[in-house]
Amino acid sequence: MQHQQINHWLETRWVKPAFSGWLLAGLSLFFFAAATNTMAGWLYVISGVIFALLAIATILPRRSLRQIRVVRQPIQPVSSGEPLTIELELHNPTLRPKTLIEVQDLLPYVLSKPIKQALELIPAEGVQRWVYQQPTQRRGVYRWHTVNLRTAAPLGLFWSRQSRTARAIAIVYPTVLPLSRCPLVDEMGKDVNNQVQNNYRALGATEGVTRTLRPYRWGDPIRLVHWRTSARYGELRVRELEVFTGGQEVVIGLDSAIAWNLEDFEQAVIAAASLYFYAVQRQLQVSLWTAQTGLLRGGQAVLEALAETYAGEEEGGDRIPLLPLVWLSQNPDRLSDLPQGSRWLLWQRKSSSELQPEKPPIEKSSDSSHPGFSNYPGFVVQPEKDLQIQLQAPLPRY
């Protein structure tokens, strides 16, 4: 370890001898010692030439790296499992080409080991691009900022390394499962108001569905005047039309403020993303709630929030809204306080000792809504079963 630290210090602060550099330095000392013993002038000449060569070799590598600039192109977000496309540009503003440079991109250790690439030439007053693909396995927001440049050119006797700042933000979105149906979302609000009209009926109406009548205000369209009622009251009355945006407002709530099993939390994030975009597809008013962000709307904002969220995060956003929720949690105690018309998904804790003793035990069955925990339908997610199939399964009836 100490040997590595010394090599690192030499390479970044000065130069680190390569094997050929150590060998040549040893030969120069050997010839100098032989010249001292024999007083032969030609041996002094040989040792002097080698010393001069070594002195030049210690200067050139650092000079070769001095004026190179590194520019990183923005990284496009991808979904988990898709590769990131990372592009770096190395600019050489000098009048001489730069040769034989090793570029090392220091990615976060959770994403990958440092990626290396040897560049044969950076043309004079030119740009050399380096593009590579980095596989991803887990969602997240990855940040790094260091690129190392390393060379032993032109003689290969000493290595020199310099760092450049090239900030990077790579966003890996969670997987979104393609759901053809989802009773958990489709049946939201049916137990609250069975008279809520379908948005397709509203779209079929040529003039809308009248919600109420009110006095005419300057600027109201004449086509909205209800003439029969206006004649009865002796003043203009205008119809207010009912606006339908899908029939029901839904909030996907991820209980991210509590401690989770890591694998279960990753599955819950996938479920939250899938439910959100299924609700968008069904033209519902849908929002995402996490402890850190509060309520969010919009596909990109939701994906970024789900990419960055983690279990046990601090509560920094709004409180849980008093709206029908699809609540995703690993704590059964939080199911009893859900707003009216809510649904829930529960991931069972791995250790039975973590469950509250006063609560009935959770049976390992996906066709049970566990009414002892909540008055609303829901089910326990089985991690060993396919999540997409479970989200599309009918809700249990009681």
Contacts in CASP RR format, 6 or more apart in sequence:
PFRMAT RR
TARGET T0000
AUTHOR 0000-0000-0000
METHOD contacts of the structure
MODEL  1
MQHQQINHWLETRWVKPAFSGWLLAGLSLFFFAAATNTMAGWLYVISGVI
FALLAIATILPRRSLRQIRVVRQPIQPVSSGEPLTIELELHNPTLRPKTL
IEVQDLLPYVLSKPIKQALELIPAEGVQRWVYQQPTQRRGVYRWHTVNLR
TAAPLGLFWSRQSRTARAIAIVYPTVLPLSRCPLVDEMGKDVNNQVQNNY
RALGATEGVTRTLRPYRWGDPIRLVHWRTSARYGELRVRELEVFTGGQEV
VIGLDSAIAWNLEDFEQAVIAAASLYFYAVQRQLQVSLWTAQTGLLRGGQ
AVLEALAETYAGEEEGGDRIPLLPLVWLSQNPDRLSDLPQGSRWLLWQRK
SSSELQPEKPPIEKSSDSSHPGFSNYPGFVVQPEKDLQIQLQAPLPRY
7 16 0 8 1.000
10 16 0 8 1.000
10 17 0 8 1.000
11 150 0 8 1.000
11 159 0 8 1.000
11 160 0 8 1.000
11 161 0 8 1.000
12 161 0 8 1.000
12 162 0 8 1.000
12 163 0 8 1.000
14 58 0 8 1.000
14 62 0 8 1.000
14 160 0 8 1.000
15 58 0 8 1.000
15 61 0 8 1.000
15 62 0 8 1.000
15 158 0 8 1.000
15 159 0 8 1.000
15 160 0 8 1.000
16 158 0 8 1.000
16 159 0 8 1.000
16 160 0 8 1.000
17 25 0 8 1.000
17 157 0 8 1.000
17 158 0 8 1.000
17 159 0 8 1.000
18 152 0 8 1.000
18 156 0 8 1.000
18 157 0 8 1.000
18 158 0 8 1.000
18 159 0 8 1.000
20 156 0 8 1.000
20 157 0 8 1.000
21 54 0 8 1.000
21 57 0 8 1.000
21 156 0 8 1.000
21 157 0 8 1.000
21 158 0 8 1.000
24 50 0 8 1.000
24 53 0 8 1.000
24 54 0 8 1.000
24 157 0 8 1.000
25 50 0 8 1.000
25 54 0 8 1.000
27 50 0 8 1.000
28 47 0 8 1.000
28 48 0 8 1.000
28 50 0 8 1.000
28 51 0 8 1.000
28 54 0 8 1.000
29 47 0 8 1.000
31 43 0 8 1.000
31 46 0 8 1.000
31 47 0 8 1.000
31 50 0 8 1.000
32 43 0 8 1.000
32 44 0 8 1.000
32 47 0 8 1.000
32 48 0 8 1.000
34 40 0 8 1.000
34 43 0 8 1.000
35 41 0 8 1.000
35 43 0 8 1.000
35 44 0 8 1.000
35 46 0 8 1.000
35 47 0 8 1.000
53 155 0 8 1.000
53 157 0 8 1.000
54 157 0 8 1.000
56 155 0 8 1.000
57 155 0 8 1.000
57 156 0 8 1.000
57 157 0 8 1.000
57 158 0 8 1.000
58 158 0 8 1.000
60 153 0 8 1.000
60 154 0 8 1.000
60 155 0 8 1.000
61 151 0 8 1.000
61 152 0 8 1.000
61 153 0 8 1.000
61 156 0 8 1.000
61 158 0 8 1.000
61 159 0 8 1.000
61 160 0 8 1.000
62 160 0 8 1.000
62 162 0 8 1.000
64 98 0 8 1.000
64 99 0 8 1.000
64 101 0 8 1.000
64 151 0 8 1.000
64 153 0 8 1.000
64 154 0 8 1.000
64 160 0 8 1.000
65 98 0 8 1.000
65 101 0 8 1.000
65 149 0 8 1.000
65 151 0 8 1.000
65 160 0 8 1.000
65 161 0 8 1.000
65 162 0 8 1.000
66 162 0 8 1.000
67 92 0 8 1.000
67 93 0 8 1.000
67 94 0 8 1.000
68 90 0 8 1.000
68 91 0 8 1.000
68 92 0 8 1.000
68 98 0 8 1.000
68 101 0 8 1.000
68 122 0 8 1.000
68 149 0 8 1.000
68 164 0 8 1.000
69 90 0 8 1.000
69 91 0 8 1.000
69 93 0 8 1.000
69 164 0 8 1.000
70 88 0 8 1.000
70 89 0 8 1.000
70 90 0 8 1.000
70 91 0 8 1.000
70 103 0 8 1.000
70 147 0 8 1.000
70 149 0 8 1.000
70 164 0 8 1.000
70 166 0 8 1.000
71 88 0 8 1.000
71 89 0 8 1.000
71 91 0 8 1.000
71 166 0 8 1.000
72 86 0 8 1.000
72 87 0 8 1.000
72 88 0 8 1.000
72 89 0 8 1.000
72 147 0 8 1.000
72 166 0 8 1.000
72 167 0 8 1.000
72 168 0 8 1.000
73 87 0 8 1.000
73 88 0 8 1.000
73 89 0 8 1.000
75 84 0 8 1.000
75 85 0 8 1.000
75 86 0 8 1.000
75 168 0 8 1.000
75 169 0 8 1.000
75 170 0 8 1.000
75 171 0 8 1.000
76 84 0 8 1.000
76 85 0 8 1.000
77 170 0 8 1.000
77 171 0 8 1.000
77 172 0 8 1.000
77 173 0 8 1.000
77 303 0 8 1.000
77 304 0 8 1.000
77 307 0 8 1.000
78 84 0 8 1.000
78 136 0 8 1.000
78 171 0 8 1.000
78 172 0 8 1.000
78 173 0 8 1.000
79 172 0 8 1.000
79 173 0 8 1.000
79 174 0 8 1.000
79 175 0 8 1.000
79 176 0 8 1.000
80 136 0 8 1.000
80 137 0 8 1.000
80 138 0 8 1.000
80 139 0 8 1.000
80 172 0 8 1.000
80 173 0 8 1.000
80 174 0 8 1.000
80 175 0 8 1.000
81 135 0 8 1.000
81 136 0 8 1.000
81 137 0 8 1.000
81 172 0 8 1.000
81 175 0 8 1.000
82 136 0 8 1.000
83 133 0 8 1.000
83 134 0 8 1.000
83 135 0 8 1.000
83 136 0 8 1.000
84 133 0 8 1.000
84 134 0 8 1.000
84 135 0 8 1.000
84 136 0 8 1.000
84 170 0 8 1.000
84 172 0 8 1.000
85 131 0 8 1.000
85 133 0 8 1.000
86 105 0 8 1.000
86 131 0 8 1.000
86 132 0 8 1.000
86 133 0 8 1.000
86 134 0 8 1.000
86 168 0 8 1.000
86 170 0 8 1.000
87 129 0 8 1.000
87 130 0 8 1.000
87 131 0 8 1.000
88 103 0 8 1.000
88 105 0 8 1.000
88 129 0 8 1.000
88 130 0 8 1.000
88 131 0 8 1.000
88 147 0 8 1.000
88 166 0 8 1.000
89 127 0 8 1.000
89 128 0 8 1.000
89 129 0 8 1.000
89 130 0 8 1.000
90 101 0 8 1.000
90 103 0 8 1.000
90 119 0 8 1.000
90 122 0 8 1.000
90 127 0 8 1.000
90 128 0 8 1.000
90 129 0 8 1.000
90 130 0 8 1.000
91 126 0 8 1.000
91 127 0 8 1.000
92 98 0 8 1.000
92 122 0 8 1.000
92 123 0 8 1.000
92 124 0 8 1.000
92 125 0 8 1.000
92 126 0 8 1.000
92 127 0 8 1.000
92 128 0 8 1.000
93 125 0 8 1.000
94 124 0 8 1.000
94 125 0 8 1.000
95 124 0 8 1.000
95 125 0 8 1.000
96 124 0 8 1.000
97 121 0 8 1.000
97 122 0 8 1.000
97 123 0 8 1.000
97 124 0 8 1.000
98 121 0 8 1.000
98 122 0 8 1.000
98 153 0 8 1.000
99 120 0 8 1.000
99 121 0 8 1.000
99 122 0 8 1.000
99 153 0 8 1.000
99 154 0 8 1.000
100 118 0 8 1.000
100 119 0 8 1.000
100 120 0 8 1.000
100 151 0 8 1.000
100 152 0 8 1.000
100 153 0 8 1.000
100 154 0 8 1.000
101 118 0 8 1.000
101 119 0 8 1.000
101 122 0 8 1.000
101 149 0 8 1.000
101 150 0 8 1.000
101 151 0 8 1.000
101 153 0 8 1.000
102 116 0 8 1.000
102 117 0 8 1.000
102 118 0 8 1.000
102 119 0 8 1.000
102 149 0 8 1.000
102 150 0 8 1.000
102 151 0 8 1.000
103 116 0 8 1.000
103 117 0 8 1.000
103 118 0 8 1.000
103 119 0 8 1.000
103 130 0 8 1.000
103 147 0 8 1.000
103 148 0 8 1.000
103 149 0 8 1.000
103 150 0 8 1.000
104 114 0 8 1.000
104 115 0 8 1.000
104 116 0 8 1.000
104 147 0 8 1.000
104 148 0 8 1.000
104 149 0 8 1.000
104 150 0 8 1.000
105 114 0 8 1.000
105 115 0 8 1.000
105 116 0 8 1.000
105 144 0 8 1.000
105 147 0 8 1.000
106 114 0 8 1.000
106 144 0 8 1.000
106 146 0 8 1.000
106 147 0 8 1.000
106 148 0 8 1.000
107 113 0 8 1.000
107 114 0 8 1.000
107 115 0 8 1.000
107 134 0 8 1.000
107 142 0 8 1.000
107 144 0 8 1.000
108 142 0 8 1.000
108 143 0 8 1.000
108 144 0 8 1.000
110 138 0 8 1.000
110 142 0 8 1.000
111 134 0 8 1.000
111 136 0 8 1.000
111 142 0 8 1.000
111 170 0 8 1.000
112 134 0 8 1.000
112 135 0 8 1.000
114 148 0 8 1.000
115 132 0 8 1.000
115 134 0 8 1.000
117 130 0 8 1.000
117 132 0 8 1.000
119 128 0 8 1.000
119 130 0 8 1.000
121 128 0 8 1.000
122 128 0 8 1.000
134 170 0 8 1.000
136 172 0 8 1.000
138 172 0 8 1.000
138 266 0 8 1.000
139 172 0 8 1.000
139 173 0 8 1.000
139 174 0 8 1.000
139 175 0 8 1.000
139 266 0 8 1.000
139 269 0 8 1.000
139 306 0 8 1.000
139 307 0 8 1.000
140 171 0 8 1.000
140 172 0 8 1.000
140 307 0 8 1.000
140 308 0 8 1.000
141 169 0 8 1.000
141 170 0 8 1.000
141 171 0 8 1.000
141 172 0 8 1.000
141 304 0 8 1.000
141 307 0 8 1.000
141 308 0 8 1.000
142 168 0 8 1.000
142 169 0 8 1.000
142 170 0 8 1.000
142 171 0 8 1.000
142 172 0 8 1.000
143 167 0 8 1.000
143 168 0 8 1.000
143 169 0 8 1.000
143 170 0 8 1.000
144 167 0 8 1.000
144 168 0 8 1.000
145 165 0 8 1.000
145 166 0 8 1.000
145 167 0 8 1.000
145 168 0 8 1.000
146 163 0 8 1.000
146 164 0 8 1.000
146 165 0 8 1.000
146 166 0 8 1.000
147 163 0 8 1.000
147 164 0 8 1.000
147 165 0 8 1.000
147 166 0 8 1.000
148 161 0 8 1.000
148 162 0 8 1.000
148 163 0 8 1.000
148 164 0 8 1.000
149 161 0 8 1.000
149 162 0 8 1.000
149 163 0 8 1.000
149 164 0 8 1.000
150 159 0 8 1.000
150 160 0 8 1.000
150 161 0 8 1.000
151 159 0 8 1.000
151 160 0 8 1.000
152 158 0 8 1.000
152 159 0 8 1.000
152 160 0 8 1.000
171 303 0 8 1.000
171 304 0 8 1.000
171 307 0 8 1.000
172 307 0 8 1.000
173 273 0 8 1.000
173 303 0 8 1.000
173 304 0 8 1.000
173 306 0 8 1.000
173 307 0 8 1.000
174 266 0 8 1.000
174 269 0 8 1.000
174 270 0 8 1.000
174 272 0 8 1.000
174 273 0 8 1.000
174 303 0 8 1.000
174 306 0 8 1.000
174 307 0 8 1.000
175 270 0 8 1.000
175 273 0 8 1.000
175 274 0 8 1.000
176 270 0 8 1.000
176 273 0 8 1.000
176 274 0 8 1.000
176 277 0 8 1.000
177 270 0 8 1.000
177 271 0 8 1.000
177 274 0 8 1.000
177 387 0 8 1.000
177 388 0 8 1.000
177 391 0 8 1.000
178 388 0 8 1.000
179 274 0 8 1.000
179 275 0 8 1.000
179 278 0 8 1.000
179 388 0 8 1.000
179 391 0 8 1.000
179 392 0 8 1.000
180 392 0 8 1.000
181 392 0 8 1.000
182 275 0 8 1.000
182 278 0 8 1.000
182 391 0 8 1.000
182 392 0 8 1.000
183 392 0 8 1.000
183 393 0 8 1.000
183 394 0 8 1.000
183 395 0 8 1.000
184 275 0 8 1.000
184 326 0 8 1.000
184 343 0 8 1.000
184 345 0 8 1.000
184 378 0 8 1.000
184 391 0 8 1.000
184 395 0 8 1.000
185 250 0 8 1.000
185 275 0 8 1.000
185 278 0 8 1.000
185 279 0 8 1.000
185 282 0 8 1.000
185 284 0 8 1.000
185 326 0 8 1.000
185 343 0 8 1.000
186 282 0 8 1.000
187 343 0 8 1.000
187 377 0 8 1.000
187 395 0 8 1.000
188 248 0 8 1.000
188 250 0 8 1.000
188 284 0 8 1.000
188 324 0 8 1.000
188 326 0 8 1.000
188 341 0 8 1.000
188 343 0 8 1.000
189 196 0 8 1.000
189 248 0 8 1.000
189 324 0 8 1.000
189 341 0 8 1.000
191 340 0 8 1.000
191 341 0 8 1.000
191 376 0 8 1.000
192 324 0 8 1.000
192 340 0 8 1.000
192 341 0 8 1.000
196 247 0 8 1.000
196 248 0 8 1.000
197 209 0 8 1.000
197 242 0 8 1.000
197 244 0 8 1.000
197 247 0 8 1.000
198 244 0 8 1.000
198 246 0 8 1.000
198 247 0 8 1.000
199 244 0 8 1.000
199 245 0 8 1.000
199 246 0 8 1.000
199 247 0 8 1.000
199 283 0 8 1.000
201 209 0 8 1.000
201 244 0 8 1.000
202 208 0 8 1.000
202 209 0 8 1.000
202 242 0 8 1.000
202 243 0 8 1.000
202 244 0 8 1.000
203 244 0 8 1.000
207 223 0 8 1.000
207 241 0 8 1.000
208 241 0 8 1.000
208 242 0 8 1.000
209 241 0 8 1.000
209 242 0 8 1.000
209 244 0 8 1.000
210 226 0 8 1.000
210 239 0 8 1.000
210 240 0 8 1.000
210 241 0 8 1.000
210 242 0 8 1.000
211 239 0 8 1.000
211 240 0 8 1.000
211 241 0 8 1.000
211 242 0 8 1.000
212 239 0 8 1.000
212 240 0 8 1.000
213 226 0 8 1.000
213 229 0 8 1.000
213 237 0 8 1.000
213 238 0 8 1.000
213 239 0 8 1.000
213 240 0 8 1.000
214 237 0 8 1.000
214 238 0 8 1.000
214 240 0 8 1.000
215 235 0 8 1.000
215 236 0 8 1.000
215 237 0 8 1.000
215 238 0 8 1.000
216 225 0 8 1.000
216 230 0 8 1.000
216 235 0 8 1.000
216 236 0 8 1.000
216 237 0 8 1.000
216 238 0 8 1.000
217 238 0 8 1.000
220 238 0 8 1.000
224 238 0 8 1.000
224 239 0 8 1.000
224 241 0 8 1.000
225 236 0 8 1.000
225 237 0 8 1.000
225 238 0 8 1.000
225 239 0 8 1.000
226 237 0 8 1.000
226 238 0 8 1.000
226 239 0 8 1.000
229 237 0 8 1.000
230 236 0 8 1.000
230 237 0 8 1.000
245 283 0 8 1.000
245 284 0 8 1.000
245 285 0 8 1.000
246 282 0 8 1.000
246 283 0 8 1.000
246 284 0 8 1.000
246 285 0 8 1.000
247 284 0 8 1.000
247 285 0 8 1.000
248 284 0 8 1.000
248 285 0 8 1.000
248 324 0 8 1.000
249 284 0 8 1.000
249 285 0 8 1.000
249 286 0 8 1.000
249 287 0 8 1.000
249 323 0 8 1.000
249 324 0 8 1.000
250 279 0 8 1.000
250 284 0 8 1.000
250 285 0 8 1.000
250 286 0 8 1.000
250 287 0 8 1.000
250 323 0 8 1.000
250 324 0 8 1.000
250 326 0 8 1.000
251 286 0 8 1.000
251 287 0 8 1.000
251 288 0 8 1.000
251 289 0 8 1.000
251 295 0 8 1.000
251 321 0 8 1.000
251 323 0 8 1.000
251 324 0 8 1.000
251 325 0 8 1.000
251 326 0 8 1.000
252 272 0 8 1.000
252 275 0 8 1.000
252 276 0 8 1.000
252 279 0 8 1.000
252 286 0 8 1.000
252 287 0 8 1.000
252 288 0 8 1.000
252 289 0 8 1.000
252 325 0 8 1.000
252 326 0 8 1.000
252 328 0 8 1.000
253 272 0 8 1.000
253 288 0 8 1.000
253 289 0 8 1.000
253 290 0 8 1.000
253 320 0 8 1.000
253 325 0 8 1.000
253 326 0 8 1.000
253 327 0 8 1.000
253 328 0 8 1.000
254 268 0 8 1.000
254 269 0 8 1.000
254 272 0 8 1.000
254 288 0 8 1.000
254 289 0 8 1.000
254 290 0 8 1.000
254 291 0 8 1.000
254 306 0 8 1.000
254 309 0 8 1.000
254 328 0 8 1.000
255 291 0 8 1.000
255 327 0 8 1.000
255 328 0 8 1.000
255 329 0 8 1.000
255 330 0 8 1.000
255 331 0 8 1.000
255 334 0 8 1.000
256 265 0 8 1.000
256 290 0 8 1.000
256 291 0 8 1.000
256 292 0 8 1.000
256 309 0 8 1.000
256 310 0 8 1.000
256 311 0 8 1.000
256 312 0 8 1.000
256 313 0 8 1.000
257 291 0 8 1.000
257 312 0 8 1.000
257 313 0 8 1.000
257 314 0 8 1.000
257 315 0 8 1.000
258 311 0 8 1.000
258 312 0 8 1.000
258 329 0 8 1.000
258 330 0 8 1.000
258 331 0 8 1.000
258 334 0 8 1.000
259 311 0 8 1.000
259 312 0 8 1.000
260 268 0 8 1.000
260 311 0 8 1.000
260 312 0 8 1.000
260 330 0 8 1.000
260 347 0 8 1.000
261 330 0 8 1.000
261 347 0 8 1.000
261 349 0 8 1.000
261 350 0 8 1.000
262 311 0 8 1.000
263 383 0 8 1.000
264 330 0 8 1.000
264 347 0 8 1.000
264 381 0 8 1.000
264 383 0 8 1.000
265 310 0 8 1.000
265 311 0 8 1.000
265 330 0 8 1.000
267 347 0 8 1.000
267 381 0 8 1.000
267 383 0 8 1.000
267 387 0 8 1.000
268 328 0 8 1.000
268 330 0 8 1.000
268 345 0 8 1.000
268 347 0 8 1.000
268 381 0 8 1.000
269 306 0 8 1.000
269 309 0 8 1.000
270 387 0 8 1.000
271 328 0 8 1.000
271 345 0 8 1.000
271 381 0 8 1.000
271 387 0 8 1.000
271 391 0 8 1.000
272 288 0 8 1.000
272 306 0 8 1.000
272 328 0 8 1.000
273 302 0 8 1.000
273 303 0 8 1.000
273 306 0 8 1.000
274 387 0 8 1.000
274 388 0 8 1.000
274 391 0 8 1.000
275 326 0 8 1.000
275 391 0 8 1.000
276 286 0 8 1.000
276 288 0 8 1.000
276 299 0 8 1.000
276 302 0 8 1.000
277 299 0 8 1.000
279 286 0 8 1.000
280 286 0 8 1.000
280 299 0 8 1.000
286 297 0 8 1.000
287 295 0 8 1.000
287 296 0 8 1.000
287 297 0 8 1.000
287 321 0 8 1.000
288 295 0 8 1.000
288 296 0 8 1.000
288 297 0 8 1.000
288 302 0 8 1.000
288 305 0 8 1.000
288 306 0 8 1.000
289 295 0 8 1.000
289 296 0 8 1.000
289 318 0 8 1.000
289 320 0 8 1.000
289 321 0 8 1.000
289 325 0 8 1.000
290 296 0 8 1.000
290 305 0 8 1.000
290 306 0 8 1.000
290 309 0 8 1.000
290 313 0 8 1.000
291 312 0 8 1.000
291 313 0 8 1.000
291 314 0 8 1.000
291 315 0 8 1.000
291 316 0 8 1.000
291 317 0 8 1.000
292 305 0 8 1.000
292 309 0 8 1.000
292 313 0 8 1.000
292 314 0 8 1.000
292 315 0 8 1.000
292 316 0 8 1.000
292 317 0 8 1.000
293 305 0 8 1.000
293 309 0 8 1.000
293 316 0 8 1.000
293 317 0 8 1.000
294 316 0 8 1.000
294 317 0 8 1.000
294 318 0 8 1.000
295 318 0 8 1.000
295 321 0 8 1.000
296 302 0 8 1.000
296 305 0 8 1.000
321 339 0 8 1.000
322 339 0 8 1.000
323 339 0 8 1.000
324 339 0 8 1.000
324 340 0 8 1.000
324 341 0 8 1.000
324 342 0 8 1.000
324 343 0 8 1.000
325 338 0 8 1.000
325 339 0 8 1.000
325 342 0 8 1.000
325 343 0 8 1.000
325 344 0 8 1.000
326 342 0 8 1.000
326 343 0 8 1.000
326 344 0 8 1.000
326 345 0 8 1.000
327 334 0 8 1.000
327 335 0 8 1.000
327 338 0 8 1.000
327 342 0 8 1.000
327 343 0 8 1.000
327 344 0 8 1.000
327 345 0 8 1.000
328 344 0 8 1.000
328 345 0 8 1.000
328 347 0 8 1.000
329 335 0 8 1.000
329 344 0 8 1.000
329 345 0 8 1.000
329 346 0 8 1.000
329 347 0 8 1.000
330 346 0 8 1.000
330 347 0 8 1.000
330 348 0 8 1.000
330 349 0 8 1.000
332 346 0 8 1.000
332 355 0 8 1.000
332 356 0 8 1.000
332 359 0 8 1.000
332 362 0 8 1.000
332 370 0 8 1.000
332 373 0 8 1.000
333 356 0 8 1.000
333 359 0 8 1.000
335 344 0 8 1.000
335 346 0 8 1.000
335 373 0 8 1.000
335 374 0 8 1.000
336 373 0 8 1.000
336 374 0 8 1.000
336 375 0 8 1.000
338 344 0 8 1.000
338 374 0 8 1.000
338 376 0 8 1.000
341 376 0 8 1.000
342 374 0 8 1.000
342 376 0 8 1.000
343 376 0 8 1.000
343 377 0 8 1.000
343 378 0 8 1.000
343 395 0 8 1.000
344 374 0 8 1.000
344 376 0 8 1.000
344 377 0 8 1.000
344 378 0 8 1.000
345 378 0 8 1.000
345 379 0 8 1.000
345 380 0 8 1.000
345 381 0 8 1.000
346 362 0 8 1.000
346 370 0 8 1.000
346 373 0 8 1.000
346 378 0 8 1.000
346 379 0 8 1.000
346 380 0 8 1.000
346 381 0 8 1.000
347 380 0 8 1.000
347 381 0 8 1.000
347 383 0 8 1.000
348 362 0 8 1.000
348 364 0 8 1.000
348 380 0 8 1.000
348 381 0 8 1.000
349 355 0 8 1.000
352 361 0 8 1.000
355 361 0 8 1.000
355 362 0 8 1.000
359 372 0 8 1.000
359 373 0 8 1.000
360 370 0 8 1.000
360 372 0 8 1.000
362 370 0 8 1.000
362 380 0 8 1.000
363 370 0 8 1.000
363 380 0 8 1.000
364 380 0 8 1.000
364 382 0 8 1.000
365 380 0 8 1.000
366 379 0 8 1.000
366 380 0 8 1.000
366 381 0 8 1.000
366 382 0 8 1.000
366 385 0 8 1.000
366 390 0 8 1.000
366 393 0 8 1.000
367 379 0 8 1.000
367 393 0 8 1.000
367 396 0 8 1.000
368 379 0 8 1.000
368 380 0 8 1.000
368 396 0 8 1.000
369 377 0 8 1.000
369 378 0 8 1.000
369 379 0 8 1.000
369 395 0 8 1.000
369 396 0 8 1.000
369 398 0 8 1.000
370 378 0 8 1.000
370 379 0 8 1.000
370 380 0 8 1.000
371 398 0 8 1.000
377 395 0 8 1.000
377 396 0 8 1.000
377 397 0 8 1.000
377 398 0 8 1.000
378 395 0 8 1.000
378 396 0 8 1.000
379 390 0 8 1.000
379 393 0 8 1.000
379 395 0 8 1.000
379 396 0 8 1.000
381 387 0 8 1.000
381 390 0 8 1.000
382 390 0 8 1.000
END
